[in-house]
Amino acid sequence: MKPQTPIQILRCLTLGRYTARVVEGRLETEGPQPLAGPLPTSIRTRRDELIAYLSDYCGCAWPPAPGSRESVRAEQQRQAHRGRREEQVREFLARSRARREGAA
């Protein structure tokens, strides 16, 4: 079994309602319950990658800090998706109108 990638680890933390942050070069997590026992192997193996990713892209925090490169990227994706969705709705309404006018 392959170790999880840093993004997969962060998704798991999010699903479990945990946060992560880099404090003085150390990875710290907080969540609804303390993590029992040592960190899983995948997190220990990828700790340096996680710290680098959080430091470089996320403002040293997960979920990403406002204004960090990752939060800006995520917002751009949401806006692009919203724009595509609005276009799809406009196209649907235009087709519906054309069908109604054709039936009248």
PyMOL commands that set and color helices and strands:
alter all, ss='L'
color gray80, all
select helices_A, chain A and resi 6-15+41-45+47-57+69-103
alter helices_A, ss='H'
color red, helices_A
select strands_A, chain A and resi 19-23+26-30+61-62
alter strands_A, ss='S'
color yellow, strands_A
deselect
rebuild
show_as cartoon
